[in-house]
Amino acid sequence: MSILFWLTVMQAALGFAGSALDGDIALPTAAVMPWLILIGIAGIVAHLCLTKALTLAPATVVVPMDFIRLPAIAVVGMLVYGEPLDLYVLLGALVILAANWINLADETRKSLTVT
């Protein structure tokens, strides 16, 4: 939990420093602020869920599942924002899904042979 806290503090400080380089910082409007708060809460909850998952299962199971969000967000981008899915996106998604399948199959095979 403290690692997550310090990573968030460092990212906030570096993000502020990077945005302040030119001296022209645009503050969010009152209409945008609830969305920023929602995004911040969702990001912290996602990190906490990943941290909890890593305490409950081995990283060889959790991390491949975490990589599935990359092809999933490509589909969300296509459906919600009308972004096209080109060959490279599909090829990348195929590589990610194949690697996850191989890792999980190997982990399952190892756990079956140990018992």
N, C-alpha and C positions, 0 to 999 in steps of 0.2 A: 504494500500500500504506500509506503514512503517513497519507493522508487517511482511509482506512478505520480505521486504528488510533485516530486522534484523534476520529473520530466515535463510535467505540465507547466511548472513555474519557469523552467528554462525555455520552453517553447514560447511561452507568453512574452518573456523578456526579450528573446531574440527576434520574435515577430514584431514587437513594438520598436525595437532598435532598427530593424530593417525597414520598417515603414516610415520611420522618422528621419531617414537619411536625407531626403530632399526637403524636409521641413514642412511638407504639405500633407497633414494627416486629416482625412475626412472622417469625422465622427459619425457613428450610426444615428439614423433618425429614430424617433419614437416608434414609428411603424415597423422598423426593421429589428429593433431591440428584442421583442419576444422571439423572433425567429433565431436570432443569434444565441439567446439563452437556451432555446430548445436544441439547437445544434450542439452547444457546449455540453448540455446534460446528456444528450444521446452519445456523444463521444466518450464522456467519462464512464457512462454505464457500459458501453461496449468494451472499454478497457477493463473495467471491473469484472465483467462476465468472462472475458478471456483469461484474466488472472485466476478467477475461481475455477474455470475449466481446467487450467493447467495444474491446479491443486488436486483435482479429482481424477484426471486421466493423464497418461504419459504424453509428452510433447509429440511423439510420433503419431498419435491419434488426433490431437487437438490442432496442431499447426496445419496439416493437410485440409482439415475442415475449414480453417480460417482462410485458406487460399481460394476456396470456392466462392468467396464474396467477390472476387475479381470478375469471373464470367457472369455472376449474378448481377453485378452493377452494370455490366455492359448491356444486359437484357433490359434492366430498368431504364437505362439511358435511351435505348431504342423505343421502349413503349411510352415512357413519360415525356421525353424531350425530343423524340423524333430523330435521334442520332442514327446514322447508318451503321450497320455491322459489315465491315469489310473483311476481306480474306484474312488479314493479319490478326484481327480481333478473334475471329473464329478459330484460326490456327493456335493462337495463344490459349484460348479457352480449352481447346482439345488437349494441348500439352499439359495444362494444369489439371484437368480432369483425369487424364491418363496417369499422370504422376501420383495423384491422390489415390486412384484405384490401385496402382501397384504397391504403394506404401501401406495402404490399409490391408490389402490381400496378404502382403508379407507379414504384417503385424498379426493378422488373424492366424496365419499358418504357424508362426512362432508360438503363439499362445496355445494352439491346439497340440503342438508337439511337446510342450513342456508338461502338460497334465498327464 
